[in-house]
Amino acid sequence: MPVPQLVPHPAHLTVLPGRFTFDDTTALKIAPGAGEAAELLRTLLRPATGLRLPARPDGPVVLALDPALTGLGDEGYGLTVGPEGVLLRAADPRGLLAGAQTLRQLLPVQALRDEPVTGVAWSVPCVQITDVPRFSWRGAMLDVARHFRPVSFLRRYVDLLALHKLNVLHLHLTDDQGWRMPVAARPRLTEVGGLPHGGAYTRSELTGLVRHAAERGITVVPEIEMPGHSRAALAAYPELGNRPDRTLGVWDRWGVCDTVLGVHDGVLDFCREVLDEVLDVFPSPHVHLGGEECPTVEWHASPAARRRAAEEGLAGPDALHGWFMEQVGRHLLDAGRRPLGWTETGADLPPYFTVMPWRDTAHGRTAARRGHPVVMAPHRSTYLDYPQSASPDEPPGQPGAVVDLRAVHGTDPAPAHWSPEEAARVLGTQAQLWTEYVPTAAHAEYLAFPRLCALAETAWSGRRDWPGFQARLRHHRTRLDTLGVPRRLSPTSVQGEESP
């Protein structure tokens, strides 16, 4: 009996004799609390199969929520497929959502199409699966500040993440080159800061995206960069800067801009005002405050910043970075949320921050030893803006090393040589898709997949079986093909608009 080629691989999988076939008479038996999973299953399968999957007390496909199944955690599930029926069980609704994606992968690849398909038997192999993720944070960061992507793309991206049991979409909403988050009291943020590379979202688009993601078990984590990477905000409101009399444009180059937010009270009020609106739109437990790559040259030159440092008893203007992050981080804590930030050393953010080490894996260990919750994001294995290969056919990317599929697959968020206490601080990992060199939607999907498949394998199952992953990916690639994810790019797919 052939083994189903699932990505990520389940924790435990046993193949049994026979198959179960979905047809026009197939109904769902939906236990209390399983309604969202039932609706997701219908939503996913109906476009290609036409199956209505009505609810019926004697339905052969049973979706059951059982809080007593504590060993499955929040996202684990048990799936049993026999010739006469299907049983999907979980302790939490999120587990049922994950199990629905596995059931979807067990079907013929044509079930992934978004238009009616005829002449296909919608059957799945009989299996016994018990599946629990290794990490609770399995994320993908998408930079929509450098190159804006419409909400239709974000909804499709969410669907692709959910298929792979990735459960966090981290949206990088603001940067030097663009501000995409609407703030009602500050319209110039999007009117001025939303240019030149695209536009901005409406509040209703973002709340709809959050809802769409939640229906698939995905949390949308917003990121508002501060105090650096803030040129777009300064272009809109110069009074937020260290030289309020200066008129700036949205930055028209890539890299790190040395214009940063000031540290006067008006800036802190602005940040709190923006964050309050972010909290209204995004119910995520975590809110990302950026925090990295913050040049301090303007603070050294500013009498107001030097005075602030002296008033706060700081060693000098460089220490204003930690002080600033403390001010905005406390605002989130007071609102019942958890501040999240990029760490450049593992020891540069307030101790109550959840941190993302990106420069080096060793910084993650430093952070864990300090007591930080850690989401590993090392650039050498999780930055998808780097080229996938050194081939001359590879489209232009971030200058630097190649991050190939094996590098992503080989990343270990909690290495074996870490102590149990250090490893316990690791929430998980995520991949980053910065978009300076990614002007089109096709280019973004090409860079994301199949490398996100490898990240999903690492984050969900933790399997280190590279040959086995390659073998499963060969079949899984046909699923991506069916979904229209490009294997390669045409010249028009990488041209887009002119880059700065």
C-alpha positions in Angstrom: 0.0 0.0 0.0 1.5 3.3 -1.0 2.2 5.8 1.8 0.4 9.2 1.3 2.9 12.0 0.4 1.9 14.6 3.0 3.7 17.9 3.8 4.4 18.4 6.6 4.7 14.7 7.6 2.4 13.7 10.4 3.8 12.6 13.7 2.4 9.1 13.3 0.9 7.7 10.1 -0.2 4.1 9.5 -1.7 3.0 6.1 -4.6 0.7 6.3 -6.3 -1.4 3.5 -9.0 0.1 1.4 -10.2 3.6 0.5 -13.1 5.9 1.4 -14.9 7.7 -1.4 -16.7 11.0 -1.1 -19.8 11.3 -3.3 -23.0 13.2 -3.7 -24.6 11.3 -0.8 -21.7 11.9 1.7 -22.8 13.9 4.8 -21.0 15.2 7.8 -21.9 14.3 11.4 -20.9 17.5 13.2 -20.4 17.3 17.0 -20.8 20.5 19.1 -17.9 22.8 18.6 -16.9 21.3 15.2 -19.0 23.6 13.0 -16.1 25.9 11.9 -14.1 22.9 10.7 -17.1 21.5 8.9 -17.6 24.8 7.1 -13.9 25.0 6.2 -14.0 21.5 4.7 -17.0 22.5 2.6 -15.4 25.7 1.5 -12.2 24.0 0.5 -13.7 21.0 -1.4 -16.8 22.5 -3.0 -15.2 24.5 -5.9 -13.6 21.4 -7.5 -15.7 18.5 -6.3 -19.2 20.1 -6.1 -19.7 18.2 -2.9 -22.2 19.8 -0.6 -21.4 17.7 2.5 -24.6 18.4 4.3 -25.0 17.9 8.1 -26.8 14.6 9.1 -26.9 12.7 12.3 -25.8 9.5 10.6 -23.2 11.1 8.3 -20.2 8.8 7.7 -17.7 11.7 8.0 -17.6 12.6 11.7 -16.0 15.7 13.1 -15.7 15.6 16.9 -14.4 17.9 19.5 -13.3 16.1 22.7 -11.5 18.3 25.3 -10.4 15.1 27.1 -7.9 14.4 24.3 -5.3 16.5 26.1 -2.4 14.8 24.6 -3.3 16.4 21.2 -2.8 20.0 22.6 -4.3 23.0 20.9 -3.6 22.0 17.3 -3.1 18.3 17.2 -5.7 15.9 15.8 -6.5 12.3 15.2 -7.7 11.1 11.8 -9.0 7.6 11.1 -10.2 6.8 7.6 -11.9 3.4 7.0 -13.8 2.1 3.9 -17.1 3.1 5.5 -16.3 6.4 7.1 -14.0 9.1 8.4 -13.4 10.2 12.0 -11.6 13.4 12.7 -11.1 14.3 16.4 -9.3 17.0 18.3 -9.3 18.7 21.7 -9.5 22.2 20.3 -11.2 23.6 17.1 -7.8 24.5 15.8 -6.9 20.8 15.7 -9.9 20.1 13.6 -8.9 22.8 11.1 -5.4 21.2 10.8 -7.0 17.8 10.3 -9.2 19.2 7.5 -6.0 20.3 5.6 -4.6 16.8 5.9 -7.8 15.3 4.6 -7.6 17.8 1.7 -4.0 16.6 0.9 -5.2 12.9 1.0 -7.6 13.6 -1.9 -6.6 13.6 -5.5 -4.7 16.8 -6.4 -7.6 18.0 -8.6 -9.5 18.7 -5.4 -7.3 21.8 -5.0 -8.6 23.4 -8.1 -11.0 26.4 -7.9 -13.3 25.3 -10.7 -15.4 22.2 -11.2 -13.6 18.9 -12.1 -15.4 15.9 -13.6 -14.4 12.3 -14.0 -12.4 12.0 -10.8 -13.2 9.6 -7.9 -12.9 11.7 -4.7 -11.4 8.9 -2.7 -8.8 8.9 0.1 -6.7 6.1 1.4 -7.5 4.4 4.6 -5.1 5.7 7.3 -4.6 6.1 11.0 -3.0 9.5 11.8 -2.1 11.0 15.1 -0.6 14.4 14.6 0.8 17.0 17.1 3.0 20.0 16.1 6.4 20.4 17.5 6.2 24.2 17.8 3.2 26.5 18.5 4.6 29.3 16.3 5.0 28.4 12.6 5.1 31.6 10.8 5.7 33.5 7.5 6.5 37.2 7.5 5.4 39.1 4.4 6.8 42.6 3.8 4.0 44.7 2.2 5.7 48.0 3.0 8.4 47.8 0.3 6.1 46.5 -2.3 2.4 46.6 -1.6 0.3 43.5 -2.3 -3.5 43.8 -2.5 -5.7 42.0 0.1 -6.7 39.4 -2.5 -3.1 38.2 -2.6 -3.0 38.1 1.2 -6.1 35.9 1.4 -4.6 33.5 -1.2 -1.3 33.6 0.8 -3.2 32.7 3.9 -4.8 29.7 2.1 -1.4 28.5 1.0 0.0 28.8 4.5 -3.0 26.9 6.0 -2.5 24.0 3.5 1.0 23.6 5.1 -0.2 24.0 8.7 1.6 27.3 9.1 -0.3 29.3 11.7 1.1 32.8 11.7 1.0 35.5 9.0 3.3 38.3 10.2 2.5 41.4 8.2 5.3 44.0 7.9 3.0 47.0 7.4 5.3 50.0 7.7 8.9 50.9 6.8 11.0 53.7 5.3 9.5 53.0 1.9 5.8 52.8 2.7 3.1 52.9 5.3 0.1 50.5 4.6 -1.9 50.6 7.9 -4.8 53.1 8.0 -5.0 55.2 11.1 -8.2 57.3 11.2 -6.7 60.3 13.0 -3.6 60.3 10.9 -4.8 60.2 7.2 -1.5 61.4 5.8 0.2 58.2 6.9 -1.4 56.4 4.0 -2.1 59.4 1.7 1.6 60.4 1.7 3.4 57.3 3.2 1.5 54.9 1.0 3.5 56.0 -2.0 5.4 55.2 -4.2 5.2 51.4 -4.2 1.6 50.5 -4.2 -1.0 51.9 -1.8 -2.6 51.0 1.5 -5.3 48.8 3.0 -8.7 49.9 4.3 -9.7 48.9 7.8 -12.4 46.7 6.5 -9.9 44.8 4.2 -7.7 44.1 7.2 -10.5 43.0 9.5 -11.8 40.8 6.7 -8.3 39.3 6.3 -8.1 38.6 10.0 -11.4 36.8 9.9 -10.4 34.8 6.8 -7.2 33.8 8.5 -8.9 32.8 11.8 -11.3 30.5 9.9 -8.2 28.6 8.7 -6.4 28.5 12.1 -4.0 31.4 11.3 -3.2 34.4 13.4 -2.3 37.7 11.7 0.5 39.5 13.6 0.9 43.1 12.6 4.2 44.9 12.6 4.6 48.7 13.0 8.3 49.6 12.8 9.7 52.0 15.4 11.8 54.0 16.2 13.8 53.3 13.0 12.6 52.3 9.6 10.1 55.1 10.0 10.8 57.5 7.1 7.4 57.1 5.5 5.8 58.3 8.8 8.2 61.2 8.9 7.3 62.1 5.4 3.7 62.3 6.4 4.3 64.1 9.7 7.7 65.8 10.0 7.0 66.9 13.6 7.6 63.3 14.6 11.3 63.6 13.7 14.4 65.0 15.2 14.3 68.0 12.9 10.6 69.0 12.7 11.4 71.9 10.4 12.6 69.5 7.7 10.4 68.3 4.8 11.1 64.7 3.8 9.8 62.4 1.1 9.1 58.7 1.5 12.5 57.0 1.1 13.2 56.1 -2.5 16.1 53.7 -1.9 16.5 50.3 -0.3 18.6 49.7 2.8 18.5 51.4 6.2 17.6 55.1 6.4 19.2 57.1 9.2 16.2 59.3 9.7 14.4 58.0 12.8 11.6 59.0 15.1 12.3 61.6 17.8 11.9 60.9 21.5 9.7 63.8 22.6 6.3 63.2 24.2 4.5 63.9 21.0 6.1 61.0 19.3 5.2 58.6 22.1 1.6 59.9 22.0 1.6 59.2 18.2 3.0 55.7 18.7 0.3 54.9 21.3 -2.4 56.3 19.1 -1.3 54.2 16.2 -1.0 51.1 18.3 -4.4 51.6 19.8 -5.9 51.4 16.3 -3.7 48.4 15.5 -5.1 46.7 18.6 -8.7 47.4 17.4 -8.0 45.7 14.0 -5.8 42.8 15.0 -6.8 40.6 18.0 -3.4 38.8 17.8 -1.9 38.2 21.3 1.4 39.6 19.9 2.1 43.0 18.2 5.4 43.5 16.5 7.2 46.8 17.2 10.2 46.3 14.9 13.0 47.8 16.8 16.0 46.8 14.7 18.5 48.7 12.6 17.9 52.0 14.3 20.8 54.5 13.6 21.3 56.9 16.5 23.2 59.6 14.6 20.2 61.9 14.7 19.7 61.5 18.5 23.4 62.4 19.0 22.9 65.5 17.0 19.6 66.5 18.6 19.6 68.7 21.7 16.1 67.5 22.5 17.2 63.8 22.3 20.3 64.5 24.4 18.2 66.3 27.0 15.8 63.4 27.1 18.6 60.9 27.7 19.9 63.1 30.5 16.4 63.5 32.1 15.9 59.7 32.0 19.3 59.0 33.6 20.6 57.2 30.5 24.3 56.8 29.6 23.8 58.7 26.4 21.7 58.9 23.2 22.5 55.3 22.2 20.5 54.1 25.3 17.4 55.9 24.0 16.7 52.8 21.8 16.0 50.6 24.8 14.2 53.3 26.6 11.9 53.9 23.6 11.1 50.2 23.3 10.3 50.2 26.9 7.7 53.0 26.5 5.9 51.4 23.6 6.2 47.9 25.0 4.6 48.9 28.3 1.7 50.4 26.4 1.0 47.0 24.8 1.4 45.2 28.1 -1.1 47.5 29.7 -3.5 46.7 26.9 -3.1 43.0 27.6 -0.9 42.2 24.6 2.6 40.9 24.2 5.2 43.1 22.6 7.4 41.4 19.9 10.6 42.7 18.4 13.6 41.9 16.2 16.7 41.4 18.3 20.1 42.0 17.0 22.1 40.6 19.9 19.6 38.7 22.0 20.1 41.2 24.8 18.8 44.5 23.4 15.1 44.5 24.2 13.2 44.8 27.5 12.9 41.4 29.3 9.2 41.0 28.8 9.4 41.1 25.0 9.0 38.1 22.8 12.0 38.3 20.5 13.0 37.3 16.9 16.7 36.7 16.5 17.6 37.3 12.9 21.3 38.0 12.7 22.6 34.7 14.3 21.2 31.6 15.9 23.5 32.2 18.9 21.5 35.4 19.7 18.4 33.2 20.1 20.2 31.2 22.8 21.3 34.5 24.5 17.7 35.6 24.5 16.4 32.3 25.9 19.0 32.5 28.7 17.7 35.9 29.6 14.1 34.5 29.8 12.7 35.8 26.6 10.2 33.8 24.6 11.9 33.2 21.3 10.8 32.9 17.7 13.8 31.8 15.6 14.3 33.8 12.4 18.0 33.4 11.4 18.6 35.1 8.0 21.0 32.4 6.8 18.1 29.9 6.7 14.8 31.7 6.9 15.2 34.8 4.7 13.4 34.0 1.5 14.4 37.2 -0.3 17.8 35.6 -0.9 18.1 33.6 -4.1 17.2 30.0 -4.0 20.2 29.0 -6.0 23.3 30.3 -7.7 22.0 29.5 -11.1 22.3 32.3 -13.7 18.6 31.7 -14.4 17.7 32.7 -10.8 15.9 36.1 -10.7 17.7 38.9 -8.9 17.4 38.9 -5.1 18.8 40.3 -1.9 22.6 40.5 -2.4 24.4 37.9 -0.2 24.4 34.2 0.3 22.0 31.7 -1.3 19.3 30.3 0.9 18.3 27.0 -0.8 15.7 24.5 0.1 18.0 22.4 2.1 19.1 25.3 4.2 15.5 26.0 5.2 14.8 22.4 5.9 18.0 22.1 8.0 17.2 24.9 10.3 16.5 23.8 13.9 14.8 26.3 16.1 15.9 24.5 19.3 19.2 22.7 18.6 20.0 19.6 20.6 23.0 21.2 22.3 20.7 23.8 24.0 19.7 23.0 27.6 16.1 21.9 28.2 15.4 25.2 29.8 16.7 27.2 26.8 14.8 25.0 24.3 11.6 25.4 26.3 11.7 29.2 25.6 11.5 28.6 21.9 8.0 29.2 20.6 8.9 28.2 17.1 10.2 29.7 13.9 9.2 31.6 10.8 10.4 32.6 7.4 10.8 36.2 6.1 9.9 37.4 2.7 11.3 41.0 2.4 10.2 42.5 -0.9 12.7 45.1 -2.0 13.5 42.9 -5.0 10.0 41.3 -5.3 7.8 43.6 -7.4 5.2 41.0 -8.5 2.8 38.5 -6.9 4.2 35.7 -9.0 7.7 36.5 -7.9 6.6 36.4 -4.2 5.0 33.0 -4.6 8.0 31.7 -6.5 10.3 32.7 -3.6 8.0 31.4 -0.9 7.4 27.9 -2.3 8.7 25.3 -1.9 10.9 26.8 0.8 7.9 27.4 3.0 7.1 23.6 2.6 10.5 23.0 4.2 9.9 25.4 7.0 6.5 23.7 7.6 8.2 20.4 7.9 10.8 21.7 10.4 8.2 23.6 12.5 5.4 21.0 12.5 7.1 17.6 12.6 10.8 18.4 13.2 11.8 15.5 11.0 15.4 15.6 9.8 14.8 13.2 6.9 16.0 15.2 3.9 15.7 12.4 1.3 12.2 11.5 2.6 11.2 15.2 2.4 12.5 15.4 -1.2 10.5 12.4 -2.2 7.3 13.7 -0.7 7.9 17.1 -2.2 8.0 15.7 -5.7 4.3 14.7 -5.3 3.5 17.8 -3.3 4.8 19.9 -6.1 1.9 18.7 -8.2 -0.4 20.2 -5.6 1.4 23.5 -5.9 1.1 23.3 -9.6 -2.6 22.7 -9.4 -2.9 25.8 -7.2 -1.0 27.9 -9.7 2.2 28.5 -7.7 4.9 29.1 -10.3 7.9 26.7 -10.6 9.8 29.3 -12.5 9.4 33.0 -13.6 8.9 34.5 -16.9 10.7 37.8 -17.6 7.5 39.8 -17.1 7.1 38.2 -13.6 10.2 39.8 -12.3 10.1 43.2 -14.0 7.2 44.9 -12.3 7.9 48.5 -11.4 11.3 50.2 -11.3 13.1 49.6 -8.0 14.8 52.5 -6.2 
